[in-house]
Amino acid sequence: MTATANPERTFDVAAVRGRFPALNQTIDGVPPAYLDNPGGTQVPESVIDAMRRYLIEANANSHGMFRTSRLTDETIAAAREAMADLLNAPSPRSIVFGPNMTTLTFHISRAIGRTLRPGDEVVVTRMDHDANVAPWLLLARDHDLVVRWVDFDTQTGRLDYEGMAAVLSERTKVVACVYASNALGTINDIRRVVEMAHAVGALAYIDAVQYAPHGPIDVQALDVDFLACSAYKFFGPHVGIVYGKLEHLESLPAYKVRPAPDEVPDRWETGTQNHEGLAGVTAAVEYLAWVGEQFGEPHAAGVRGYDGRRRALKLGLHAIKAYEKTLSRALIEGLQAIDGVTLRGITDLDALDDRVPTVVFNVEGQHPADVAAKLGERGIYVWDGNYYALSVMEHLGLEDTGGMVRVGPVHYNTLEEIERFLQAVREVAGANR
Ligand SMILES: Cc1ncc(COP(=O)(O)O)c(C=O)c1O
């Protein structure tokens, strides 16, 4: 499809939803409201088709001397190109695939650990998902490193950048930081974090899992050393991705089996990859480019310096970000108006650019799991607990009381779904009184 198919170029959520078979089902007579997207998104039909086609037409191991193996090599190469385009990476060789972000982060952190000495320091934040905390804590334990923590403000939901500056020194070797919190929804100033890390000679390892479905990423503009994401959070299958600067991917000592290629990025990819998943990754990126072609032109002024699919992807993510602000606003305003509901994170409606629409709340007198279950009974899918953002819930003092309820729309959700969700929360909260 081309941009001319939508002459008005405004965001059309019905057209978007038409591409997602899961969104067009009813279960027990009720259409599910998928508001569990921070835990994983639904996929367009084209992603399902690409995976199916791979398994029929190209299913083989890589680097063989026959047709299906050659097609598999092409599938892998196409997925690298697609991810390099999505992240604006300088080369497809700087894209590493693996089972998920957590496994890749353990993998890369161990390799970094082989270059560190006792007394070296790593910086982690209390706003991070544990996938970008635990690998560094365990590395510190194994190599006698010192761990420095950075807080967030429990009132404003913002990262403590001054606190980060205060713990950095020439002993700091890694700064691990989340791009957008999968609990509070806060988007961090990653350019600033990277600059601070580089000023002391440290590597910046950025977790973009939560941010990737919500906004444009440019690893070159950010100058990050590593940036990790997961395709199942941006409308693709269960595949993890790490962008790494080539100089690091080439020089760091990878844990690998001896017969595997020594070249980058193959030396980082342990075992056989999820080839059908990689076919799906390419299709997910193509889908996001389609969003840009269809609905992105109004955002063209903010997207300069990109061509072809890279430009379409940036336009698509800008269109998504603009639409999602309407969802954030409706959610925050709606929840704040319900008696007995408490929100955490950025609630300033003038600061919606600084957050993704992931919103956490509690209902007075009710366990978060009970609230989530009552919403689930109404066909409204939300999460509860800590969603592995363990330090966030500990810092909020809510870890021992069941954490918080999390509602997380993406661009395929509608204002009607948000209203349905709010009405259900009103009922659940009202039952209390
Ligand atoms: C912010 C963030 N980081 C990391 C992860 C872990 O990703 P994966 O499941 O790919 O290991 C998640 C998953 O919820 C997440 O939200």
The ligand as an SDF file (V2000), in Angstrom:
LIG
                    3D

 16 16  0  0  0  0  0  0  0  0999 V2000
   11.3960   -2.4270   30.1830 C   0  0  0  0  0  0  0  0  0  0  0  0
   11.5780   -3.8900   29.9440 C   0  0  0  0  0  0  0  0  0  0  0  0
   12.8080   -4.3970   29.8790 N   0  0  0  0  0  0  0  0  0  0  0  0
   13.0420   -5.6930   29.6800 C   0  0  0  0  0  0  0  0  0  0  0  0
   12.0070   -6.5900   29.5410 C   0  0  0  0  0  0  0  0  0  0  0  0
   12.3320   -8.0220   29.3200 C   0  0  0  0  0  0  0  0  0  0  0  0
   12.2090   -8.3160   27.9810 O   0  0  0  0  0  0  0  0  0  0  0  0
   12.3050   -9.8190   27.4660 P   0  0  0  0  0  0  0  0  0  0  0  0
   11.0180  -10.4820   27.8260 O   0  0  0  0  0  0  0  0  0  0  0  0
   12.5200   -9.6950   25.9920 O   0  0  0  0  0  0  0  0  0  0  0  0
   13.4580  -10.4570   28.1410 O   0  0  0  0  0  0  0  0  0  0  0  0
   10.6910   -6.1280   29.6200 C   0  0  0  0  0  0  0  0  0  0  0  0
    9.5760   -7.0680   29.5200 C   0  0  0  0  0  0  0  0  0  0  0  0
    8.5310   -6.8520   30.0810 O   0  0  0  0  0  0  0  0  0  0  0  0
   10.4730   -4.7440   29.8100 C   0  0  0  0  0  0  0  0  0  0  0  0
    9.2360   -4.2370   29.8770 O   0  0  0  0  0  0  0  0  0  0  0  0
  1  2  1  0
  2  3  1  0
  2 15  2  0
  3  4  2  0
  4  5  1  0
  5  6  1  0
  5 12  2  0
  6  7  1  0
  7  8  1  0
  8  9  2  0
  8 10  1  0
  8 11  1  0
 12 13  1  0
 12 15  1  0
 13 14  2  0
 15 16  1  0
M  END
$$$$
